Each structure stands twice: as structure tokens, then as C-alpha cells.
Amino acid sequence: MAFPTYTKTFHTTTYPSISPTRKELSTAGKVILITGGGSGIGSRIAHAFAASGSTSIAILGRTETSLISTKESIEAQHPGAKVMALVADIVDRTAVHAAFDEVKIILGPIDIVVSNAGHMPSGSSISTADVDEWFHGMEVNVKGNLILAQAFLANAAKKPVLINVSAAGVHIPALPVPLSAYVVSKAAVVKLVEYFAAENPGVRVMNVHPGAIDTGMAKRAKDAGLELPFDDIELPASFMVWAASPEAEFLRNKYMWANWDVDELKAQKEELVSSPQLTIGLLGWP
């Protein structure tokens, strides 16, 4: 399945303009926190921020073994980097707030949060879905991000950045595949992030579709009948570093695909800043 693309160039792997090693994208001196940071996309995002110069990274997740593995890998590849492995479920308010508090005490106020943790309920149609299982996606994805937003605000540095890892399904027409539980919850998160930005204009936010990445969630989507060609996992990892950089300031509050070409986007800067393009809304209105 081919999707329309906002930029003429549609990337499937990383490229020089979003390379974490570009000095313009440096996160040296920045404190980074990534949820779902022990495996998959989250782990690679953590590696990318280390490559961009951050020596203060926190990864939060439920599985201690994967968190420790990512921590050890980053610290081995980037001498001087300090990685905090924080075991917490994002729907556990007490644990999440304690984790953020600990990061601020040990590493300092948090500059950048990448909200990557999420849950895809088992695929079933609306007519046959187990209501509790269907709604569990809302519990994890929406409640979890509400808790995260509050914890971040309480521990944020000046000019903080929040990047929400989203899913293209929130803005493309519904497909005849049993993924409503996941897509509806992810759509709700986008609006939550938009309201968070409106209430806290000092926080720069962005919603980002990471591309089609070969993860456990992708397998569940395939089982539900949605099969896509995979992108390189380093694409979203590098893109998140770029998205958090000053170069992407003009895309504040926008919805992005990691596949889109950032040089083409920068060429449209004036138009994008002054228009509602790349936001979620109603086609044909206003």
C-alpha cells in the first residue's frame, strides 16, 4: 500500500540532513527522557540522542532487562553518557511521577521527552470486540500520556520539547481492518497533545508518525490484516533528534511523518508557520 506524501521525497531510511551527528542538531547538555525506551523504536531513539551528544538520557519502560540492555549498549558506544533505566508502567501515576522526579534530581530538569510507549489491543471489529480489552488501549495510550504530560511539566527545563510518537491511522480514512481500538486511542492522544500545547505555550510539541517499522506492534497490525513495506528503524530515531532541534521550531504543534524530507519542509517554512497545514482538522472547513 502506497500513501500520499507531503514532500516529493519520501524517505525509508535515515539521511544526512537528520543525522544525529550534525553539529546543528547537537543535544549536548540536554536531558532526554524516552518512554518505551528499552526496545524497538524507543531504544533506537535513545541511541540517536546519545549520538547527538546528550550524556544525560533516561529510558522508561516496564521491562527491566530490556532497559538495562539498552542502557549498557549506549554507555558502551558513547563513553561519558549516563543512562538511567527507570522501571515504571506509564499508567501508574505514582511510579511515573517518582521516575521524573528522580531524573530531575540526578540529571537535571528535563529538556526533551519522547512519548513512545503505547499499547495496541488485540485486533477485533467493533461489533465483536471485548469492551474491556478494546478500552485498554485508551487506558494506556490516553491516560498514560496525561500522566506523562503532568510529570513532565513538574520537572521540565526552560523551553521544553514534547514529541508524541503517533500513528498515521489517526488522519487517514478508516480501513476495513480491525484496528479501531488502537487508532481511536492514538487519535485521542493527538488531541490531548494539542490541548497540552494550547494550555502550555512555552512547551514545543509535535506529533510524529514514525513510519512503518518492524516491531511487535507491526506484527499485530499484520495479523489484523494491515501489511506494509517496512522502513529502516534508524529513520524515526534520527528524525526525532531533528524534530527536537531548533531547526524544527517552525513545525511547532504540527503533525509530521518521519518519512518526509526535512529540507523540503524547511523550504516551505513561511507557508507552514502561517497556515493550518499539517494539523488535524475537518476537510473543507474553514
C-alpha positions as CSV (number, residue, x, y, z in Angstrom):
1,M,0.0,0.0,0.0
2,A,1.4,3.4,-1.0
3,F,0.5,6.5,0.9
4,P,0.3,10.1,-0.5
5,T,3.3,12.2,0.7
6,Y,3.5,15.8,1.7
7,T,7.1,16.2,0.3
8,K,8.2,15.0,-3.1
9,T,10.9,12.9,-1.4
10,F,9.7,10.0,0.8
11,H,12.4,8.6,2.9
12,T,12.6,5.0,4.1
13,T,15.9,5.3,5.9
14,T,18.0,8.0,7.6
15,Y,19.9,10.6,5.5
16,P,22.4,13.4,6.1
17,S,20.0,16.2,7.0
18,I,18.7,14.3,10.0
19,S,21.9,12.7,11.0
20,P,22.3,12.8,14.8
21,T,26.0,13.7,14.4
22,R,25.2,17.0,12.6
23,K,26.5,19.8,14.9
24,E,23.3,21.8,14.3
25,L,21.3,19.0,15.9
26,S,23.5,18.6,18.9
27,T,21.8,17.8,22.2
28,A,25.0,18.2,24.3
29,G,23.9,19.4,27.7
30,K,20.3,18.4,27.2
31,V,18.4,16.0,29.4
32,I,16.4,13.5,27.4
33,L,13.6,11.1,28.6
34,I,12.1,8.4,26.3
35,T,9.2,6.2,27.3
36,G,9.1,2.7,25.9
37,G,12.9,3.2,25.7
38,G,14.0,-0.3,26.3
39,S,13.3,-1.9,23.0
40,G,12.2,-1.2,19.4
41,I,11.9,2.3,18.2
42,G,12.3,3.8,21.7
43,S,15.7,2.1,22.1
44,R,17.0,3.4,18.8
45,I,15.7,6.9,19.6
46,A,17.8,6.7,22.8
47,H,20.8,5.7,20.9
48,A,20.3,8.5,18.4
49,F,20.1,11.1,21.1
50,A,23.4,9.7,22.6
51,A,24.9,10.0,19.1
52,S,23.8,13.7,19.0
53,G,25.8,14.5,22.1
54,S,23.4,14.1,25.1
55,T,25.2,12.5,28.0
56,S,22.0,12.6,30.2
57,I,19.4,10.2,29.0
58,A,16.6,8.4,30.8
59,I,14.7,5.5,29.4
60,L,11.4,4.4,31.0
61,G,9.6,1.2,30.5
62,R,8.0,-1.9,32.1
63,T,10.7,-4.5,31.3
64,E,13.9,-4.1,33.3
65,T,16.0,-6.5,31.3
66,S,15.5,-4.6,28.0
67,L,16.1,-1.2,29.7
68,I,19.4,-2.5,31.2
69,S,20.4,-3.9,27.8
70,T,19.8,-0.5,26.1
71,K,21.5,1.4,28.9
72,E,24.6,-0.8,28.6
73,S,24.7,-0.6,24.8
74,I,24.5,3.2,24.8
75,E,27.1,3.6,27.6
76,A,29.5,1.2,25.8
77,Q,29.1,3.0,22.5
78,H,29.2,6.5,23.9
79,P,31.8,6.8,26.8
80,G,30.7,9.6,29.1
81,A,27.0,9.0,28.5
82,K,24.9,8.4,31.6
83,V,21.7,6.4,31.0
84,M,19.1,6.0,33.7
85,A,16.9,2.9,33.4
86,L,13.5,3.5,35.0
87,V,11.1,0.7,35.5
88,A,7.5,2.0,35.5
89,D,4.2,1.5,33.8
90,I,3.0,4.7,32.2
91,V,-0.5,4.3,33.7
92,D,1.0,4.2,37.2
93,R,0.8,7.8,38.2
94,T,2.8,7.4,41.4
95,A,5.6,5.5,39.7
96,V,5.8,7.8,36.7
97,H,6.0,11.0,38.8
98,A,8.6,9.4,41.0
99,A,10.7,8.5,37.9
100,F,10.5,12.0,36.5
101,D,11.4,13.5,39.9
102,E,14.4,11.1,40.1
103,V,15.6,12.2,36.7
104,K,15.4,15.9,37.7
105,I,17.3,15.2,40.9
106,I,20.1,13.1,39.3
107,L,20.4,14.5,35.7
108,G,18.7,17.9,36.0
109,P,15.5,19.4,34.6
110,I,14.2,17.6,31.6
111,D,14.6,19.3,28.2
112,I,13.1,16.7,25.8
113,V,10.5,14.0,26.3
114,V,9.7,11.5,23.5
115,S,6.4,9.7,24.3
116,N,6.9,6.4,22.6
117,A,5.3,3.9,24.9
118,G,1.9,2.6,23.8
119,H,-0.4,-0.3,23.6
120,M,-2.1,-2.0,20.6
121,P,-5.1,-4.1,21.8
122,S,-5.7,-7.4,20.0
123,G,-7.4,-6.8,16.7
124,S,-11.2,-7.3,16.6
125,S,-14.1,-5.5,14.9
126,I,-16.2,-3.0,16.9
127,S,-19.1,-5.4,16.7
128,T,-17.3,-8.3,18.3
129,A,-14.7,-6.5,20.5
130,D,-14.3,-7.4,24.1
131,V,-15.2,-4.0,25.6
132,D,-12.6,-4.1,28.4
133,E,-9.8,-5.1,26.0
134,W,-10.8,-2.5,23.4
135,F,-10.8,0.2,26.1
136,H,-7.5,-0.9,27.5
137,G,-5.9,1.0,24.6
138,M,-7.5,4.2,25.8
139,E,-6.3,3.4,29.3
140,V,-2.7,3.0,28.3
141,N,-2.3,5.5,25.4
142,V,-4.5,8.3,26.7
143,K,-4.3,8.0,30.5
144,G,-0.6,7.3,30.2
145,N,0.1,10.4,28.1
146,L,-2.0,12.5,30.5
147,I,0.2,11.3,33.4
148,L,3.3,11.8,31.4
149,A,2.4,15.4,30.5
150,Q,1.8,16.3,34.1
151,A,5.0,14.7,35.3
152,F,7.0,16.5,32.5
153,L,5.6,19.9,33.4
154,A,6.6,19.4,37.0
155,N,10.2,18.6,36.0
156,A,10.8,20.5,32.8
157,A,13.7,22.7,31.9
158,K,13.2,26.0,30.2
159,K,12.0,25.7,26.5
160,P,11.0,22.1,26.9
161,V,10.0,19.9,23.9
162,L,7.5,17.0,23.8
163,I,7.4,14.7,20.9
164,N,4.5,12.2,20.7
165,V,5.0,9.1,18.6
166,S,1.7,8.8,16.8
167,A,0.3,6.6,14.0
168,A,-0.8,7.5,10.5
169,G,-4.2,5.9,11.1
170,V,-5.3,8.9,13.1
171,H,-5.6,11.1,10.0
172,I,-6.1,8.7,7.0
173,P,-9.5,7.4,6.1
174,A,-10.6,4.3,8.1
175,L,-9.6,1.0,6.6
176,P,-11.6,-2.3,6.8
177,V,-9.1,-3.8,9.3
178,P,-9.8,-4.5,13.0
179,L,-7.6,-1.8,14.4
180,S,-10.2,0.7,15.8
181,A,-9.1,0.3,19.4
182,Y,-5.6,1.3,18.6
183,V,-6.3,4.1,16.1
184,V,-9.1,5.7,18.2
185,S,-6.8,5.8,21.2
186,K,-3.9,7.3,19.2
187,A,-6.3,9.9,17.7
188,A,-7.3,10.9,21.2
189,V,-3.7,11.3,22.2
190,V,-3.1,13.8,19.3
191,K,-5.9,16.0,20.7
192,L,-4.6,15.6,24.2
193,V,-1.2,16.9,23.0
194,E,-2.8,19.7,21.1
195,Y,-4.7,20.9,24.2
196,F,-1.5,20.5,26.3
197,A,0.3,22.8,23.8
198,A,-2.5,25.3,23.9
199,E,-2.5,25.4,27.7
200,N,1.3,25.5,27.9
201,P,2.6,27.7,25.0
202,G,6.1,27.5,26.5
203,V,6.3,23.8,25.6
204,R,7.0,23.0,21.9
205,V,5.1,19.9,20.8
206,M,5.0,17.8,17.7
207,N,3.1,14.6,16.8
208,V,5.1,12.3,14.6
209,H,4.2,9.2,12.6
210,P,7.4,7.1,12.8
211,G,6.9,5.2,9.6
212,A,6.2,1.5,9.2
213,I,8.7,-0.2,11.5
214,D,9.2,-3.9,12.1
215,T,8.2,-4.1,15.7
216,G,5.8,-6.2,17.8
217,M,3.1,-3.7,17.1
218,A,3.7,-4.1,13.3
219,K,3.2,-7.9,13.7
220,R,-0.1,-7.4,15.5
221,A,-1.2,-4.9,12.7
222,K,-0.2,-7.6,10.1
223,D,-2.2,-10.2,12.0
224,A,-5.1,-7.8,11.8
225,G,-4.8,-7.5,8.0
226,L,-2.6,-4.4,7.5
227,E,0.7,-5.3,5.9
228,L,3.1,-2.5,4.8
229,P,6.7,-2.4,3.5
230,F,8.9,-1.6,6.4
231,D,11.1,1.4,6.8
232,D,14.5,1.4,8.5
233,I,14.2,1.8,12.2
234,E,17.0,4.4,12.1
235,L,14.7,6.7,10.2
236,P,12.4,7.6,13.1
237,A,15.3,7.5,15.5
238,S,17.2,10.2,13.6
239,F,14.1,12.1,12.8
240,M,13.2,12.5,16.5
241,V,16.6,14.2,17.1
242,W,15.9,16.6,14.2
243,A,12.3,17.2,15.4
244,A,13.6,18.2,18.9
245,S,16.2,20.6,17.4
246,P,15.9,24.4,16.8
247,E,15.7,23.7,13.1
248,A,12.2,22.2,13.6
249,E,10.9,25.1,15.7
250,F,8.8,26.2,12.8
251,L,6.9,23.0,13.0
252,R,5.6,23.6,16.5
253,N,2.2,22.0,17.0
254,K,2.3,20.2,13.6
255,Y,1.7,16.6,12.7
256,M,4.7,15.1,10.8
257,W,5.7,11.9,9.1
258,A,9.3,10.8,9.8
259,N,9.4,9.9,6.1
260,W,9.0,13.4,4.9
261,D,12.1,15.3,3.6
262,V,13.1,18.0,6.1
263,D,14.9,20.2,3.5
264,E,11.7,20.4,1.5
265,L,9.8,21.3,4.7
266,K,12.3,24.0,5.6
267,A,11.9,25.5,2.1
268,Q,8.1,25.9,3.0
269,K,8.8,27.4,6.4
270,E,6.9,30.7,5.9
271,E,3.9,29.0,4.5
272,L,3.7,26.3,7.2
273,V,4.1,28.8,10.1
274,S,1.2,30.9,8.9
275,S,-1.2,28.2,7.9
276,P,-3.1,25.3,9.4
277,Q,-1.4,22.8,7.2
278,L,-0.2,19.6,8.8
279,T,-2.6,19.8,11.7
280,I,-5.6,17.6,12.4
281,G,-8.9,19.2,11.4
282,L,-12.0,19.0,9.2
283,L,-11.5,18.7,5.5
284,G,-13.3,21.6,3.7
285,W,-13.6,23.8,6.8
286,P,-12.9,26.6,7.2
